[in-house]
Amino acid sequence: MKKHNLIEVLKERSTLQNVGITFINGASDEDFLSYGELYDSSRRILAFLQQKGLKPGEELVLQIDD
């Protein structure tokens, strides 16, 4: 059995239709994010961070509202 990392799994599954993550925000509020959308978004964020000078192995601290 081949071991995968998160990036390999997202890339592999990014072409599948209707496969992804459903975020439940409340009793009647859900958001769906496909693996393809997640993969594309993560690549854009990575490119932005690299343009700002972030290098492999450096730490990044994320501050979020929730």
All heavy atoms as TSV, in Angstrom:
chain	resi	resn	atom	element	x	y	z
A	1	MET	N	N	0.833	-1.180	0.000
A	1	MET	CA	C	0.000	0.000	0.000
A	1	MET	C	C	0.883	1.251	0.000
A	1	MET	O	O	1.764	1.399	0.834
A	1	MET	CB	C	-0.921	-0.006	1.223
A	1	MET	CG	C	-1.750	1.234	1.357
A	1	MET	SD	S	-2.726	1.265	2.870
A	1	MET	CE	C	-4.279	0.773	2.217
A	2	LYS	N	N	0.638	2.135	-0.960
A	2	LYS	CA	C	1.431	3.346	-1.065
A	2	LYS	C	C	0.974	4.375	-0.041
A	2	LYS	O	O	-0.218	4.598	0.130
A	2	LYS	CB	C	1.295	3.927	-2.470
A	2	LYS	CG	C	2.135	5.151	-2.682
A	2	LYS	CD	C	1.984	5.687	-4.081
A	2	LYS	CE	C	2.773	6.966	-4.207
A	2	LYS	NZ	N	2.612	7.610	-5.473
A	3	LYS	N	N	1.912	4.999	0.618
A	3	LYS	CA	C	1.588	6.062	1.562
A	3	LYS	C	C	1.480	7.379	0.809
A	3	LYS	O	O	2.222	7.636	-0.124
A	3	LYS	CB	C	2.666	6.169	2.645
A	3	LYS	CG	C	2.708	4.964	3.551
A	3	LYS	CD	C	3.713	5.146	4.640
A	3	LYS	CE	C	3.730	3.926	5.530
A	3	LYS	NZ	N	4.698	4.031	6.606
A	4	HIS	N	N	0.532	8.203	1.207
A	4	HIS	CA	C	0.321	9.508	0.593
A	4	HIS	C	C	0.464	10.595	1.634
A	4	HIS	O	O	0.188	10.392	2.796
A	4	HIS	CB	C	-1.094	9.612	0.013
A	4	HIS	CG	C	-1.365	8.700	-1.124
A	4	HIS	ND1	N	-0.902	8.928	-2.398
A	4	HIS	CD2	C	-2.064	7.557	-1.206
A	4	HIS	CE1	C	-1.304	7.981	-3.204
A	4	HIS	NE2	N	-2.015	7.119	-2.502
A	5	ASN	N	N	0.874	11.770	1.172
A	5	ASN	CA	C	0.781	12.925	2.050
A	5	ASN	C	C	-0.452	13.722	1.630
A	5	ASN	O	O	-1.103	13.410	0.633
A	5	ASN	CB	C	2.073	13.764	2.026
A	5	ASN	CG	C	2.358	14.381	0.670
A	5	ASN	OD1	O	1.455	14.808	-0.040
A	5	ASN	ND2	N	3.632	14.450	0.316
A	6	LEU	N	N	-0.789	14.745	2.368
A	6	LEU	CA	C	-2.015	15.495	2.133
A	6	LEU	C	C	-2.041	16.102	0.735
A	6	LEU	O	O	-3.063	16.055	0.041
A	6	LEU	CB	C	-2.176	16.586	3.198
A	6	LEU	CG	C	-3.409	17.470	3.084
A	6	LEU	CD1	C	-4.687	16.645	3.129
A	6	LEU	CD2	C	-3.404	18.515	4.179
A	7	ILE	N	N	-0.942	16.663	0.296
A	7	ILE	CA	C	-0.890	17.282	-1.032
A	7	ILE	C	C	-1.137	16.249	-2.122
A	7	ILE	O	O	-1.892	16.498	-3.065
A	7	ILE	CB	C	0.461	17.990	-1.248
A	7	ILE	CG1	C	0.655	19.110	-0.233
A	7	ILE	CG2	C	0.588	18.516	-2.673
A	7	ILE	CD1	C	-0.396	20.197	-0.276
A	8	GLU	N	N	-0.526	15.083	-2.013
A	8	GLU	CA	C	-0.729	14.026	-3.019
A	8	GLU	C	C	-2.194	13.593	-3.068
A	8	GLU	O	O	-2.748	13.394	-4.149
A	8	GLU	CB	C	0.160	12.829	-2.721
A	8	GLU	CG	C	1.626	13.088	-2.957
A	8	GLU	CD	C	2.508	11.956	-2.450
A	8	GLU	OE1	O	2.049	11.159	-1.605
A	8	GLU	OE2	O	3.669	11.887	-2.885
A	9	VAL	N	N	-2.821	13.452	-1.907
A	9	VAL	CA	C	-4.221	13.027	-1.862
A	9	VAL	C	C	-5.118	14.092	-2.483
A	9	VAL	O	O	-5.998	13.781	-3.292
A	9	VAL	CB	C	-4.658	12.720	-0.415
A	9	VAL	CG1	C	-6.155	12.498	-0.323
A	9	VAL	CG2	C	-3.906	11.502	0.115
A	10	LEU	N	N	-4.911	15.368	-2.138
A	10	LEU	CA	C	-5.725	16.435	-2.714
A	10	LEU	C	C	-5.551	16.512	-4.223
A	10	LEU	O	O	-6.521	16.654	-4.965
A	10	LEU	CB	C	-5.372	17.782	-2.081
A	10	LEU	CG	C	-5.882	18.038	-0.684
A	10	LEU	CD1	C	-5.387	19.385	-0.181
A	10	LEU	CD2	C	-7.387	17.981	-0.632
A	11	LYS	N	N	-4.311	16.416	-4.670
A	11	LYS	CA	C	-4.049	16.475	-6.115
A	11	LYS	C	C	-4.720	15.308	-6.833
A	11	LYS	O	O	-5.349	15.491	-7.871
A	11	LYS	CB	C	-2.542	16.462	-6.369
A	11	LYS	CG	C	-2.173	16.653	-7.802
A	11	LYS	CD	C	-0.668	16.734	-7.964
A	11	LYS	CE	C	-0.284	16.936	-9.415
A	11	LYS	NZ	N	1.166	17.005	-9.580
A	12	GLU	N	N	-4.609	14.122	-6.277
A	12	GLU	CA	C	-5.199	12.919	-6.869
A	12	GLU	C	C	-6.721	13.021	-6.938
A	12	GLU	O	O	-7.337	12.634	-7.920
A	12	GLU	CB	C	-4.787	11.705	-6.039
A	12	GLU	CG	C	-5.355	10.393	-6.486
A	12	GLU	CD	C	-4.915	9.274	-5.563
A	12	GLU	OE1	O	-3.708	8.942	-5.574
A	12	GLU	OE2	O	-5.765	8.766	-4.809
A	13	ARG	N	N	-7.322	13.564	-5.909
A	13	ARG	CA	C	-8.793	13.609	-5.833
A	13	ARG	C	C	-9.388	14.908	-6.363
A	13	ARG	O	O	-10.605	15.060	-6.401
A	13	ARG	CB	C	-9.241	13.371	-4.400
A	13	ARG	CG	C	-8.842	11.986	-3.943
A	13	ARG	CD	C	-9.300	11.649	-2.596
A	13	ARG	NE	N	-8.827	10.300	-2.272
A	13	ARG	CZ	C	-8.943	9.752	-1.104
A	13	ARG	NH1	N	-9.541	10.390	-0.134
A	13	ARG	NH2	N	-8.474	8.537	-0.891
A	14	SER	N	N	-8.539	15.836	-6.787
A	14	SER	CA	C	-9.033	17.140	-7.222
A	14	SER	C	C	-9.865	17.059	-8.495
A	14	SER	O	O	-10.642	17.970	-8.780
A	14	SER	CB	C	-7.868	18.117	-7.420
A	14	SER	OG	O	-7.051	17.690	-8.499
A	15	THR	N	N	-9.751	15.996	-9.237
A	15	THR	CA	C	-10.510	15.864	-10.485
A	15	THR	C	C	-11.839	15.146	-10.290
A	15	THR	O	O	-12.653	15.106	-11.210
A	15	THR	CB	C	-9.688	15.099	-11.535
A	15	THR	OG1	O	-9.365	13.809	-11.022
A	15	THR	CG2	C	-8.404	15.844	-11.870
A	16	LEU	N	N	-12.086	14.597	-9.112
A	16	LEU	CA	C	-13.328	13.883	-8.853
A	16	LEU	C	C	-14.469	14.873	-8.649
A	16	LEU	O	O	-14.293	15.918	-8.027
A	16	LEU	CB	C	-13.190	12.991	-7.620
A	16	LEU	CG	C	-12.125	11.905	-7.685
A	16	LEU	CD1	C	-12.026	11.185	-6.347
A	16	LEU	CD2	C	-12.425	10.921	-8.803
A	17	GLN	N	N	-15.631	14.552	-9.167
A	17	GLN	CA	C	-16.800	15.418	-9.038
A	17	GLN	C	C	-17.506	15.169	-7.699
A	17	GLN	O	O	-17.624	14.036	-7.261
A	17	GLN	CB	C	-17.782	15.140	-10.178
A	17	GLN	CG	C	-17.211	15.448	-11.541
A	17	GLN	CD	C	-16.941	16.935	-11.735
A	17	GLN	OE1	O	-17.674	17.771	-11.238
A	17	GLN	NE2	N	-15.870	17.248	-12.435
A	18	ASN	N	N	-17.978	16.227	-7.084
A	18	ASN	CA	C	-18.792	16.153	-5.863
A	18	ASN	C	C	-18.116	15.412	-4.716
A	18	ASN	O	O	-18.773	14.736	-3.928
A	18	ASN	CB	C	-20.157	15.531	-6.162
A	18	ASN	CG	C	-20.929	16.335	-7.178
A	18	ASN	OD1	O	-20.891	17.550	-7.167
A	18	ASN	ND2	N	-21.616	15.654	-8.065
A	19	VAL	N	N	-16.794	15.523	-4.641
A	19	VAL	CA	C	-16.045	14.911	-3.550
A	19	VAL	C	C	-15.296	16.025	-2.839
A	19	VAL	O	O	-14.608	16.817	-3.474
A	19	VAL	CB	C	-15.049	13.847	-4.068
A	19	VAL	CG1	C	-14.265	13.238	-2.929
A	19	VAL	CG2	C	-15.770	12.776	-4.859
A	20	GLY	N	N	-15.471	16.100	-1.516
A	20	GLY	CA	C	-14.801	17.155	-0.781
A	20	GLY	C	C	-15.183	17.159	0.676
A	20	GLY	O	O	-15.438	16.114	1.267
A	21	ILE	N	N	-15.274	18.351	1.235
A	21	ILE	CA	C	-15.537	18.539	2.656
A	21	ILE	C	C	-16.790	19.384	2.811
A	21	ILE	O	O	-16.937	20.412	2.142
A	21	ILE	CB	C	-14.351	19.257	3.338
A	21	ILE	CG1	C	-13.065	18.454	3.155
A	21	ILE	CG2	C	-14.645	19.502	4.813
A	21	ILE	CD1	C	-11.828	19.206	3.559
A	22	THR	N	N	-17.677	18.964	3.690
A	22	THR	CA	C	-18.858	19.754	4.034
A	22	THR	C	C	-18.657	20.337	5.419
A	22	THR	O	O	-18.420	19.613	6.383
A	22	THR	CB	C	-20.133	18.884	4.010
A	22	THR	OG1	O	-20.295	18.349	2.694
A	22	THR	CG2	C	-21.355	19.704	4.371
A	23	PHE	N	N	-18.728	21.668	5.505
A	23	PHE	CA	C	-18.606	22.363	6.772
A	23	PHE	C	C	-20.013	22.644	7.289
A	23	PHE	O	O	-20.821	23.262	6.592
A	23	PHE	CB	C	-17.851	23.686	6.598
A	23	PHE	CG	C	-16.437	23.505	6.121
A	23	PHE	CD1	C	-16.136	23.539	4.766
A	23	PHE	CD2	C	-15.411	23.306	7.033
A	23	PHE	CE1	C	-14.837	23.375	4.325
A	23	PHE	CE2	C	-14.108	23.137	6.601
A	23	PHE	CZ	C	-13.818	23.166	5.239
A	24	ILE	N	N	-20.311	22.199	8.483
A	24	ILE	CA	C	-21.626	22.409	9.079
A	24	ILE	C	C	-21.533	23.620	9.996
A	24	ILE	O	O	-20.837	23.601	11.010
A	24	ILE	CB	C	-22.094	21.155	9.838
A	24	ILE	CG1	C	-22.175	19.979	8.870
A	24	ILE	CG2	C	-23.425	21.416	10.532
A	24	ILE	CD1	C	-22.446	18.654	9.512
A	25	ASN	N	N	-22.241	24.681	9.607
A	25	ASN	CA	C	-22.190	25.947	10.339
A	25	ASN	C	C	-23.362	26.121	11.297
A	25	ASN	O	O	-23.368	27.055	12.089
A	25	ASN	CB	C	-22.166	27.110	9.350
A	25	ASN	CG	C	-21.004	27.005	8.380
A	25	ASN	OD1	O	-19.881	26.748	8.786
A	25	ASN	ND2	N	-21.276	27.179	7.104
A	26	GLY	N	N	-24.341	25.279	11.187
A	26	GLY	CA	C	-25.529	25.374	12.030
A	26	GLY	C	C	-26.534	24.320	11.603
A	26	GLY	O	O	-26.278	23.529	10.699
A	27	ALA	N	N	-27.691	24.335	12.236
A	27	ALA	CA	C	-28.705	23.319	11.971
A	27	ALA	C	C	-29.120	23.271	10.510
A	27	ALA	O	O	-29.395	22.200	9.969
A	27	ALA	CB	C	-29.922	23.562	12.855
A	28	SER	N	N	-29.148	24.404	9.836
A	28	SER	CA	C	-29.573	24.416	8.436
A	28	SER	C	C	-28.606	25.192	7.544
A	28	SER	O	O	-28.990	25.723	6.515
A	28	SER	CB	C	-30.979	25.001	8.318
A	28	SER	OG	O	-30.978	26.327	8.811
A	29	ASP	N	N	-27.350	25.272	7.935
A	29	ASP	CA	C	-26.355	26.030	7.180
A	29	ASP	C	C	-25.114	25.180	6.958
A	29	ASP	O	O	-24.416	24.831	7.918
A	29	ASP	CB	C	-26.006	27.312	7.938
A	29	ASP	CG	C	-25.062	28.214	7.168
A	29	ASP	OD1	O	-24.941	28.059	5.930
A	29	ASP	OD2	O	-24.433	29.082	7.813
A	30	GLU	N	N	-24.872	24.841	5.703
A	30	GLU	CA	C	-23.702	24.045	5.343
A	30	GLU	C	C	-22.976	24.685	4.166
A	30	GLU	O	O	-23.599	25.323	3.320
A	30	GLU	CB	C	-24.108	22.623	4.937
A	30	GLU	CG	C	-24.737	21.813	6.031
A	30	GLU	CD	C	-25.119	20.418	5.568
A	30	GLU	OE1	O	-24.981	20.112	4.366
A	30	GLU	OE2	O	-25.564	19.629	6.419
A	31	ASP	N	N	-21.668	24.513	4.125
A	31	ASP	CA	C	-20.850	24.944	2.992
A	31	ASP	C	C	-20.069	23.747	2.496
A	31	ASP	O	O	-19.496	22.996	3.299
A	31	ASP	CB	C	-19.869	26.048	3.408
A	31	ASP	CG	C	-20.550	27.356	3.747
A	31	ASP	OD1	O	-21.474	27.742	3.007
A	31	ASP	OD2	O	-20.163	27.977	4.751
A	32	PHE	N	N	-20.025	23.577	1.175
A	32	PHE	CA	C	-19.278	22.472	0.575
A	32	PHE	C	C	-18.060	23.030	-0.144
A	32	PHE	O	O	-18.144	24.026	-0.862
A	32	PHE	CB	C	-20.151	21.701	-0.426
A	32	PHE	CG	C	-19.414	20.587	-1.104
A	32	PHE	CD1	C	-19.186	19.392	-0.449
A	32	PHE	CD2	C	-18.939	20.745	-2.391
A	32	PHE	CE1	C	-18.485	18.361	-1.067
A	32	PHE	CE2	C	-18.235	19.716	-3.021
A	32	PHE	CZ	C	-18.019	18.528	-2.359
A	33	LEU	N	N	-16.923	22.390	0.046
A	33	LEU	CA	C	-15.675	22.751	-0.617
A	33	LEU	C	C	-15.115	21.486	-1.245
A	33	LEU	O	O	-14.781	20.534	-0.529
A	33	LEU	CB	C	-14.686	23.339	0.396
A	33	LEU	CG	C	-13.354	23.828	-0.138
A	33	LEU	CD1	C	-13.543	25.024	-1.070
A	33	LEU	CD2	C	-12.442	24.218	1.015
A	34	SER	N	N	-15.030	21.471	-2.565
A	34	SER	CA	C	-14.514	20.276	-3.236
A	34	SER	C	C	-13.007	20.183	-3.011
A	34	SER	O	O	-12.335	21.178	-2.728
A	34	SER	CB	C	-14.814	20.323	-4.733
A	34	SER	OG	O	-13.986	21.269	-5.378
A	35	TYR	N	N	-12.481	18.984	-3.161
A	35	TYR	CA	C	-11.037	18.805	-3.026
A	35	TYR	C	C	-10.302	19.605	-4.090
A	35	TYR	O	O	-9.220	20.134	-3.852
A	35	TYR	CB	C	-10.662	17.329	-3.110
A	35	TYR	CG	C	-11.073	16.529	-1.893
A	35	TYR	CD1	C	-11.689	15.300	-2.024
A	35	TYR	CD2	C	-10.839	16.996	-0.610
A	35	TYR	CE1	C	-12.064	14.560	-0.921
A	35	TYR	CE2	C	-11.204	16.266	0.498
A	35	TYR	CZ	C	-11.821	15.045	0.340
A	35	TYR	OH	O	-12.194	14.325	1.439
A	36	GLY	N	N	-10.897	19.719	-5.279
A	36	GLY	CA	C	-10.291	20.526	-6.333
A	36	GLY	C	C	-10.192	21.982	-5.947
A	36	GLY	O	O	-9.163	22.633	-6.159
A	37	GLU	N	N	-11.265	22.526	-5.360
A	37	GLU	CA	C	-11.256	23.919	-4.902
A	37	GLU	C	C	-10.244	24.119	-3.784
A	37	GLU	O	O	-9.520	25.124	-3.755
A	37	GLU	CB	C	-12.647	24.324	-4.415
A	37	GLU	CG	C	-13.685	24.403	-5.509
A	37	GLU	CD	C	-15.092	24.547	-4.970
A	37	GLU	OE1	O	-15.442	23.879	-3.970
A	37	GLU	OE2	O	-15.840	25.337	-5.560
A	38	LEU	N	N	-10.171	23.174	-2.877
A	38	LEU	CA	C	-9.212	23.252	-1.777
A	38	LEU	C	C	-7.778	23.207	-2.297
A	38	LEU	O	O	-6.923	23.991	-1.874
A	38	LEU	CB	C	-9.454	22.114	-0.779
A	38	LEU	CG	C	-8.548	22.052	0.435
A	38	LEU	CD1	C	-8.602	23.336	1.244
A	38	LEU	CD2	C	-8.908	20.853	1.298
A	39	TYR	N	N	-7.520	22.324	-3.250
A	39	TYR	CA	C	-6.181	22.198	-3.843
A	39	TYR	C	C	-5.792	23.492	-4.564
A	39	TYR	O	O	-4.700	24.026	-4.356
A	39	TYR	CB	C	-6.148	21.005	-4.795
A	39	TYR	CG	C	-4.813	20.768	-5.445
A	39	TYR	CD1	C	-3.722	20.333	-4.700
A	39	TYR	CD2	C	-4.638	20.971	-6.805
A	39	TYR	CE1	C	-2.496	20.114	-5.292
A	39	TYR	CE2	C	-3.413	20.751	-7.407
A	39	TYR	CZ	C	-2.344	20.329	-6.647
A	39	TYR	OH	O	-1.118	20.114	-7.237
A	40	ASP	N	N	-6.699	24.031	-5.387
A	40	ASP	CA	C	-6.408	25.263	-6.124
A	40	ASP	C	C	-6.179	26.438	-5.180
A	40	ASP	O	O	-5.252	27.220	-5.368
A	40	ASP	CB	C	-7.547	25.587	-7.093
A	40	ASP	CG	C	-7.641	24.603	-8.245
A	40	ASP	OD1	O	-6.660	23.881	-8.512
A	40	ASP	OD2	O	-8.716	24.555	-8.877
A	41	SER	N	N	-7.026	26.548	-4.166
A	41	SER	CA	C	-6.894	27.632	-3.198
A	41	SER	C	C	-5.571	27.536	-2.433
A	41	SER	O	O	-4.888	28.540	-2.219
A	41	SER	CB	C	-8.070	27.601	-2.231
A	41	SER	OG	O	-7.951	28.610	-1.269
A	42	SER	N	N	-5.210	26.338	-2.038
A	42	SER	CA	C	-3.965	26.162	-1.280
A	42	SER	C	C	-2.744	26.505	-2.137
A	42	SER	O	O	-1.775	27.074	-1.642
A	42	SER	CB	C	-3.856	24.750	-0.719
A	42	SER	OG	O	-3.771	23.798	-1.754
A	43	ARG	N	N	-2.811	26.211	-3.440
A	43	ARG	CA	C	-1.699	26.567	-4.337
A	43	ARG	C	C	-1.584	28.087	-4.489
A	43	ARG	O	O	-0.473	28.626	-4.532
A	43	ARG	CB	C	-1.860	25.887	-5.685
A	43	ARG	CG	C	-1.611	24.381	-5.616
A	43	ARG	CD	C	-1.865	23.687	-6.948
A	43	ARG	NE	N	-1.213	24.347	-8.055
A	43	ARG	CZ	C	-0.032	24.015	-8.559
A	43	ARG	NH1	N	0.632	23.010	-8.032
A	43	ARG	NH2	N	0.474	24.659	-9.585
A	44	ARG	N	N	-2.725	28.779	-4.564
A	44	ARG	CA	C	-2.689	30.246	-4.658
A	44	ARG	C	C	-2.112	30.859	-3.383
A	44	ARG	O	O	-1.307	31.798	-3.435
A	44	ARG	CB	C	-4.091	30.801	-4.930
A	44	ARG	CG	C	-4.564	30.629	-6.359
A	44	ARG	CD	C	-5.818	31.437	-6.642
A	44	ARG	NE	N	-6.933	31.064	-5.783
A	44	ARG	CZ	C	-7.769	30.063	-6.022
A	44	ARG	NH1	N	-7.623	29.319	-7.092
A	44	ARG	NH2	N	-8.756	29.804	-5.185
A	45	ILE	N	N	-2.515	30.336	-2.236
A	45	ILE	CA	C	-2.003	30.849	-0.960
A	45	ILE	C	C	-0.510	30.575	-0.841
A	45	ILE	O	O	0.262	31.440	-0.408
A	45	ILE	CB	C	-2.781	30.246	0.226
A	45	ILE	CG1	C	-4.222	30.764	0.208
A	45	ILE	CG2	C	-2.103	30.558	1.556
A	45	ILE	CD1	C	-5.166	30.039	1.142
A	46	LEU	N	N	-0.070	29.388	-1.249
A	46	LEU	CA	C	1.352	29.062	-1.221
A	46	LEU	C	C	2.152	30.024	-2.099
A	46	LEU	O	O	3.192	30.537	-1.685
A	46	LEU	CB	C	1.586	27.620	-1.682
A	46	LEU	CG	C	3.042	27.194	-1.833
A	46	LEU	CD1	C	3.789	27.285	-0.506
A	46	LEU	CD2	C	3.125	25.795	-2.413
A	47	ALA	N	N	1.661	30.291	-3.302
A	47	ALA	CA	C	2.355	31.217	-4.204
A	47	ALA	C	C	2.466	32.604	-3.582
A	47	ALA	O	O	3.528	33.246	-3.646
A	47	ALA	CB	C	1.630	31.278	-5.548
A	48	PHE	N	N	1.382	33.068	-2.953
A	48	PHE	CA	C	1.390	34.375	-2.289
A	48	PHE	C	C	2.441	34.412	-1.180
A	48	PHE	O	O	3.227	35.366	-1.079
A	48	PHE	CB	C	0.002	34.686	-1.727
A	48	PHE	CG	C	-0.038	35.911	-0.859
A	48	PHE	CD1	C	-0.070	37.177	-1.421
A	48	PHE	CD2	C	-0.041	35.796	0.521
A	48	PHE	CE1	C	-0.101	38.308	-0.621
A	48	PHE	CE2	C	-0.079	36.922	1.328
A	48	PHE	CZ	C	-0.103	38.184	0.749
A	49	LEU	N	N	2.455	33.372	-0.340
A	49	LEU	CA	C	3.410	33.333	0.769
A	49	LEU	C	C	4.850	33.260	0.268
A	49	LEU	O	O	5.740	33.891	0.843
A	49	LEU	CB	C	3.097	32.149	1.688
A	49	LEU	CG	C	1.781	32.257	2.456
A	49	LEU	CD1	C	1.484	30.942	3.186
A	49	LEU	CD2	C	1.796	33.426	3.431
A	50	GLN	N	N	5.070	32.520	-0.801
A	50	GLN	CA	C	6.418	32.440	-1.375
A	50	GLN	C	C	6.846	33.792	-1.941
A	50	GLN	O	O	8.012	34.186	-1.809
A	50	GLN	CB	C	6.474	31.363	-2.448
A	50	GLN	CG	C	6.415	29.963	-1.869
A	50	GLN	CD	C	6.311	28.882	-2.929
A	50	GLN	OE1	O	5.813	29.106	-4.025
A	50	GLN	NE2	N	6.784	27.694	-2.582
A	51	GLN	N	N	5.913	34.525	-2.555
A	51	GLN	CA	C	6.228	35.864	-3.069
A	51	GLN	C	C	6.599	36.814	-1.943
A	51	GLN	O	O	7.395	37.735	-2.133
A	51	GLN	CB	C	5.039	36.441	-3.843
A	51	GLN	CG	C	4.793	35.777	-5.164
A	51	GLN	CD	C	3.529	36.292	-5.827
A	51	GLN	OE1	O	2.745	37.048	-5.239
A	51	GLN	NE2	N	3.303	35.867	-7.058
A	52	LYS	N	N	6.026	36.586	-0.753
A	52	LYS	CA	C	6.333	37.410	0.410
A	52	LYS	C	C	7.623	36.980	1.102
A	52	LYS	O	O	8.028	37.568	2.096
A	52	LYS	CB	C	5.176	37.363	1.418
A	52	LYS	CG	C	3.901	37.967	0.893
A	52	LYS	CD	C	4.074	39.448	0.643
A	52	LYS	CE	C	2.798	40.096	0.160
A	52	LYS	NZ	N	2.984	41.501	-0.180
A	53	GLY	N	N	8.255	35.912	0.593
A	53	GLY	CA	C	9.554	35.505	1.119
A	53	GLY	C	C	9.559	34.279	2.004
A	53	GLY	O	O	10.615	33.900	2.520
A	54	LEU	N	N	8.416	33.639	2.216
A	54	LEU	CA	C	8.375	32.435	3.043
A	54	LEU	C	C	9.114	31.302	2.330
A	54	LEU	O	O	8.909	31.060	1.139
A	54	LEU	CB	C	6.934	32.019	3.323
A	54	LEU	CG	C	6.760	30.910	4.347
A	54	LEU	CD1	C	7.133	31.408	5.742
A	54	LEU	CD2	C	5.333	30.390	4.347
A	55	LYS	N	N	9.974	30.622	3.057
A	55	LYS	CA	C	10.784	29.548	2.481
A	55	LYS	C	C	10.440	28.217	3.151
A	55	LYS	O	O	9.961	28.201	4.280
A	55	LYS	CB	C	12.260	29.862	2.671
A	55	LYS	CG	C	12.657	31.206	2.075
A	55	LYS	CD	C	14.027	31.197	1.529
A	55	LYS	CE	C	14.478	32.526	0.970
A	55	LYS	NZ	N	13.583	33.350	0.286
A	56	PRO	N	N	10.698	27.099	2.452
A	56	PRO	CA	C	10.429	25.779	3.043
A	56	PRO	C	C	11.130	25.625	4.393
A	56	PRO	O	O	12.286	26.030	4.555
A	56	PRO	CB	C	10.997	24.803	2.016
A	56	PRO	CG	C	10.925	25.542	0.718
A	56	PRO	CD	C	11.210	26.985	1.084
A	57	GLY	N	N	10.411	25.081	5.362
A	57	GLY	CA	C	10.973	24.836	6.688
A	57	GLY	C	C	10.758	25.979	7.662
A	57	GLY	O	O	10.948	25.805	8.864
A	58	GLU	N	N	10.368	27.161	7.155
A	58	GLU	CA	C	10.107	28.287	8.042
A	58	GLU	C	C	8.724	28.129	8.671
A	58	GLU	O	O	7.838	27.509	8.098
A	58	GLU	CB	C	10.184	29.614	7.287
A	58	GLU	CG	C	11.575	29.942	6.819
A	58	GLU	CD	C	11.660	31.290	6.129
A	58	GLU	OE1	O	10.647	31.771	5.572
A	58	GLU	OE2	O	12.752	31.856	6.143
A	59	GLU	N	N	8.564	28.697	9.852
A	59	GLU	CA	C	7.286	28.612	10.548
A	59	GLU	C	C	6.370	29.747	10.113
A	59	GLU	O	O	6.825	30.844	9.793
A	59	GLU	CB	C	7.504	28.680	12.057
A	59	GLU	CG	C	8.207	27.457	12.597
A	59	GLU	CD	C	8.332	27.482	14.102
A	59	GLU	OE1	O	7.675	28.316	14.757
A	59	GLU	OE2	O	9.080	26.656	14.627
A	60	LEU	N	N	5.076	29.449	10.123
A	60	LEU	CA	C	4.058	30.424	9.779
A	60	LEU	C	C	2.984	30.359	10.854
A	60	LEU	O	O	2.495	29.285	11.191
A	60	LEU	CB	C	3.444	30.094	8.412
A	60	LEU	CG	C	2.255	30.934	7.975
A	60	LEU	CD1	C	2.685	32.379	7.732
A	60	LEU	CD2	C	1.638	30.337	6.716
A	61	VAL	N	N	2.637	31.504	11.421
A	61	VAL	CA	C	1.600	31.573	12.438
A	61	VAL	C	C	0.347	32.151	11.802
A	61	VAL	O	O	0.402	33.205	11.156
A	61	VAL	CB	C	2.036	32.450	13.636
A	61	VAL	CG1	C	0.916	32.579	14.645
A	61	VAL	CG2	C	3.289	31.861	14.279
A	62	LEU	N	N	-0.778	31.468	11.945
A	62	LEU	CA	C	-2.054	31.936	11.410
A	62	LEU	C	C	-2.911	32.463	12.542
A	62	LEU	O	O	-3.071	31.800	13.566
A	62	LEU	CB	C	-2.778	30.803	10.685
A	62	LEU	CG	C	-2.036	30.155	9.528
A	62	LEU	CD1	C	-2.836	28.978	8.996
A	62	LEU	CD2	C	-1.760	31.157	8.437
A	63	GLN	N	N	-3.480	33.623	12.357
A	63	GLN	CA	C	-4.397	34.199	13.335
A	63	GLN	C	C	-5.758	34.309	12.648
A	63	GLN	O	O	-5.886	34.991	11.634
A	63	GLN	CB	C	-3.936	35.558	13.809
A	63	GLN	CG	C	-4.856	36.174	14.827
A	63	GLN	CD	C	-4.336	37.498	15.345
A	63	GLN	OE1	O	-3.195	37.855	15.151
A	63	GLN	NE2	N	-5.200	38.244	16.011
A	64	ILE	N	N	-6.757	33.636	13.220
A	64	ILE	CA	C	-8.087	33.651	12.608
A	64	ILE	C	C	-9.121	34.078	13.644
A	64	ILE	O	O	-8.866	34.027	14.850
A	64	ILE	CB	C	-8.457	32.256	12.048
A	64	ILE	CG1	C	-8.377	31.184	13.129
A	64	ILE	CG2	C	-7.530	31.899	10.886
A	64	ILE	CD1	C	-8.826	29.816	12.688
A	65	ASP	N	N	-10.264	34.526	13.162
A	65	ASP	CA	C	-11.317	35.005	14.067
A	65	ASP	C	C	-11.974	33.887	14.859
A	65	ASP	O	O	-12.285	34.052	16.021
A	65	ASP	CB	C	-12.386	35.760	13.282
A	65	ASP	CG	C	-11.860	37.071	12.716
A	65	ASP	OD1	O	-10.899	37.622	13.297
A	65	ASP	OD2	O	-12.384	37.520	11.682
A	66	ASP	N	N	-12.251	32.759	14.216
A	66	ASP	CA	C	-12.935	31.650	14.896
A	66	ASP	C	C	-11.969	30.512	15.159
A	66	ASP	O	O	-11.252	30.105	14.318
A	66	ASP	CB	C	-14.075	31.101	14.039
A	66	ASP	CG	C	-15.216	32.099	13.906
A	66	ASP	OD1	O	-15.229	33.094	14.638
A	66	ASP	OD2	O	-16.088	31.850	13.070
